[in-house]
């Protein structure tokens, strides 16, 4: 019988890095760590990022996700979601891990940038991402007062690039060309105003129910919700530049009056249009 693969642990942090906007609790490299049994999934209280460096593995969670893993794949583990991952039988396993939490990451989760529905990022270029993660905590001494904040900034930068790279690889694979067109049609104001979601669906070759379902799966919001947000973002720009009165903006956006426009604007932006105008224009 061949000997069991040798376990190796290489911590990258001696103590947590804490800042007002987030913290990095643990980071390092693990080789041939035992996997988590899918029949006994675990629950963590913090986010964990795992970069597959070597081997073949699996990922399972309580949401029903079942995926195989290979080098260059990144697993995002979310607080409170039961999960399991580890090596496939007969495969050695090397991973880089970061355990982190804080208001910035919770905000990204609330906004859908980090999404439990999409826990595995298919990145490839393993050596590149390994170097980027190593630089988060190894590019400078961490004893100075500003070092934890700079390290957190580097981690945020890496995660942003990972999410963007995964989205770009999806587009290059041709799986969401229809989505790119949908986002443009829903979010851009044409000469005749905005197309309703029901009008956009046939323009991208889908019936409305299938269009809505697939749109929600990929963007984590409905077509109507996405369009409302984009229209109110347009309203923010119009208020800032002073091109339109509030009544003109309400009419352009299709609201029956300024009152209903103001109510929707405050729900989305957090201020009334008048308050927002005073904040950005000073009057």
C-alpha positions in Angstrom: 0.0 0.0 0.0 1.5 3.4 -1.0 2.1 5.8 1.9 -0.5 8.5 2.7 0.3 11.9 1.1 2.3 14.0 3.6 0.3 16.7 5.4 1.8 20.2 5.3 0.7 23.5 7.0 2.3 26.8 6.2 0.7 29.7 8.1 1.2 33.1 6.5 0.0 35.2 9.5 1.1 35.2 13.1 -1.9 37.1 14.3 -5.1 38.6 12.8 -5.0 41.8 10.8 -7.9 44.0 12.0 -9.2 47.3 10.6 -12.5 49.2 11.0 -13.8 47.9 7.6 -12.7 44.3 7.8 -10.2 41.8 9.1 -8.1 38.9 7.9 -8.1 36.2 10.5 -6.0 33.5 8.9 -4.1 32.9 5.7 -1.7 30.3 4.5 -1.1 27.1 2.5 -2.3 23.6 3.3 -1.2 20.4 1.6 -3.2 17.2 1.8 -5.5 18.4 4.5 -8.4 15.9 5.0 -11.6 16.8 3.2 -14.9 17.6 4.9 -17.4 14.7 4.7 -20.4 15.9 2.6 -22.7 14.0 4.9 -21.5 16.1 7.8 -21.2 19.6 6.4 -19.7 22.3 8.5 -20.8 25.9 9.1 -18.3 28.8 9.6 -19.0 32.2 11.1 -16.6 34.0 8.6 -15.9 34.1 4.9 -13.2 31.8 3.6 -11.5 31.9 0.2 -9.7 28.8 -1.0 -7.5 28.7 -4.1 -7.0 25.2 -5.6 -3.2 24.9 -6.3 -2.9 21.2 -6.9 -5.1 18.2 -7.3 -8.8 17.4 -8.0 -11.5 18.0 -5.5 -15.2 18.5 -4.8 -17.4 21.2 -3.4 -20.9 20.7 -1.9 -23.2 23.0 0.1 -26.6 23.0 1.7 -28.0 25.0 -1.2 -27.6 21.9 -3.4 -24.5 23.0 -5.2 -22.3 20.1 -6.4 -19.1 20.9 -8.3 -15.7 19.4 -9.1 -12.6 21.4 -8.5 -9.3 21.7 -10.2 -6.2 24.0 -10.1 -7.0 27.6 -10.6 -10.6 27.2 -9.1 -11.5 29.4 -6.2 -14.0 28.4 -3.5 -15.9 31.1 -1.7 -17.3 29.8 1.6 -20.1 32.0 3.1 -20.9 32.5 6.8 -23.9 30.4 8.0 -24.0 28.2 4.9 -23.3 24.5 5.5 -20.6 23.2 3.1 -18.0 20.6 2.4 -14.9 20.4 0.2 -11.8 18.3 -0.2 -9.8 16.0 -2.5 -11.3 13.4 -4.7 -10.2 9.8 -3.9 -6.6 9.2 -4.9 -5.8 12.8 -5.5 -3.3 14.9 -3.6 -4.5 18.4 -2.6 -2.8 21.7 -2.1 -4.8 24.9 -1.3 -4.2 28.5 -0.3 -6.7 29.9 2.2 -7.8 33.2 3.6 -10.4 33.6 6.4 -11.8 37.1 6.6 -14.9 39.1 7.6 -16.1 42.6 8.2 -18.5 45.4 7.0 -16.9 45.7 3.5 -17.3 42.0 2.7 -20.8 42.0 4.1 -21.7 44.9 1.9 -20.3 43.1 -1.2 -22.4 40.1 -0.3 -25.5 42.3 0.2 -24.9 43.9 -3.2 -24.3 40.5 -5.0 -20.7 41.0 -5.8 -20.0 38.0 -3.5 -22.9 35.6 -4.1 -23.7 32.3 -2.3 -25.4 31.2 -5.6 -22.0 31.4 -7.3 -19.5 29.9 -4.7 -16.9 28.6 -7.2 -14.9 30.9 -9.6 -13.3 29.3 -12.6 -10.1 31.3 -13.0 -7.2 29.2 -14.3 -3.8 30.9 -14.3 -3.2 29.3 -10.9 0.4 30.6 -10.5 -0.7 34.2 -11.1 -3.5 34.0 -8.5 -1.1 32.2 -6.0 1.3 35.1 -6.4 -1.4 37.7 -5.9 -2.6 36.1 -2.7 0.9 35.7 -1.4 1.5 39.4 -1.9 -1.5 40.3 0.2 0.3 39.5 3.5 3.9 38.9 2.4 4.7 42.0 0.3 5.6 44.1 3.4 6.2 43.8 7.1 2.9 43.8 9.0 3.9 45.4 12.3 3.4 49.0 11.3 0.2 50.9 12.1 -1.0 51.1 8.5 0.0 47.6 7.3 -3.3 45.9 8.2 -5.3 48.4 6.2 -3.0 48.1 3.2 -3.2 44.3 3.4 -7.0 44.4 3.6 -7.0 46.7 0.5 -4.8 44.2 -1.4 -7.2 41.4 -0.5 -10.2 43.4 -1.6 -8.4 44.2 -4.9 -7.6 40.5 -5.5 -11.1 39.4 -4.8 -12.5 42.1 -7.2 -10.1 40.9 -9.9 -11.1 37.3 -9.3 -14.8 38.1 -9.6 -14.2 40.1 -12.8 -12.0 37.4 -14.3 -14.6 34.8 -13.7 -17.3 37.0 -15.3 -15.1 37.7 -18.3 -14.3 34.0 -18.8 -18.1 33.3 -18.7 -18.7 35.9 -21.4 -15.8 34.5 -23.5 -17.4 31.1 -23.3 -20.4 32.5 -25.0 -22.8 31.6 -22.2 -24.2 35.0 -21.5 -24.0 37.0 -24.7 -27.8 37.4 -24.4 -27.3 38.8 -20.9 -24.9 41.5 -22.1 -27.4 42.6 -24.7 -30.2 42.5 -22.1 -28.3 44.7 -19.7 -27.7 47.2 -22.4 -31.3 47.3 -23.6 -32.7 47.5 -20.1 -30.2 50.0 -18.8 -29.8 52.5 -21.6 -32.3 55.2 -22.3 -33.1 55.2 -26.0 -34.8 58.0 -28.0 -38.2 56.5 -27.1 -37.3 55.9 -23.5 -36.7 52.5 -21.8 -37.8 49.2 -23.2 -39.9 47.2 -20.7 -38.5 43.8 -19.7 -41.3 42.1 -21.6 -40.1 43.9 -24.8 -36.4 43.0 -24.2 -37.0 39.3 -23.8 -37.9 38.5 -27.5 -35.1 40.8 -28.7 -32.6 38.4 -27.0 -34.4 35.3 -28.3 -36.2 34.2 -25.1 -39.8 34.1 -23.9 -40.4 36.4 -20.9 -40.6 33.7 -18.2 -37.4 32.0 -19.2 -35.7 35.4 -19.7 -36.7 36.5 -16.2 -35.6 33.2 -14.6 -32.2 33.2 -16.3 -31.7 36.9 -15.6 -32.2 36.4 -11.9 -29.9 33.4 -11.8 -27.0 35.3 -13.3 -27.5 38.8 -11.8 -29.4 38.0 -8.5 -32.1 40.5 -9.2 -35.1 40.7 -11.5 -35.0 42.5 -14.9 -37.5 45.0 -13.5 -35.4 45.6 -10.4 -32.3 46.1 -12.5 -34.0 48.5 -14.8 -35.4 50.5 -11.9 -31.9 50.8 -10.3 -30.4 51.9 -13.6 -33.1 54.5 -14.3 -32.6 56.0 -10.8 -28.9 56.1 -11.4 -29.7 58.0 -14.6 -31.8 60.4 -12.4 -28.8 60.9 -10.1 -26.7 62.0 -13.1 -29.5 64.3 -14.4 -29.8 65.9 -11.0 -26.1 66.4 -10.7 -25.7 68.0 -14.1 -28.9 70.1 -13.6 -30.2 69.3 -17.1 -33.8 68.6 -15.9 -36.2 69.7 -13.3 -37.5 67.1 -10.9 -40.9 67.1 -12.8 -39.1 66.5 -16.1 -37.1 63.7 -14.6 -40.2 62.1 -13.1 -42.0 62.4 -16.5 -38.9 61.0 -18.4 -38.8 58.0 -16.1 -42.5 57.3 -16.4 -43.6 58.2 -12.9 -47.1 59.7 -12.6 -45.9 62.6 -10.5 -42.9 64.0 -8.6 -44.2 62.5 -5.3 -44.0 58.9 -6.6 -40.6 59.6 -8.2 -39.3 61.0 -4.9 -40.6 58.0 -3.0 -38.8 55.5 -5.3 -35.7 57.7 -5.4 -35.4 57.8 -1.6 -36.0 54.0 -1.4 -33.1 53.3 -3.8 -30.6 56.2 -3.1 -31.4 56.9 0.6 -32.2 60.6 0.1 -35.1 62.5 -1.5 -34.2 64.1 -4.9 -34.2 67.5 -3.3 -31.8 66.4 -0.5 -29.6 64.7 -3.1 -29.4 67.8 -5.2 -28.4 69.9 -2.2 -25.7 67.4 -1.3 -24.2 67.2 -4.8 -24.8 70.7 -6.0 -24.8 72.7 -2.8 -28.3 74.3 -3.5 
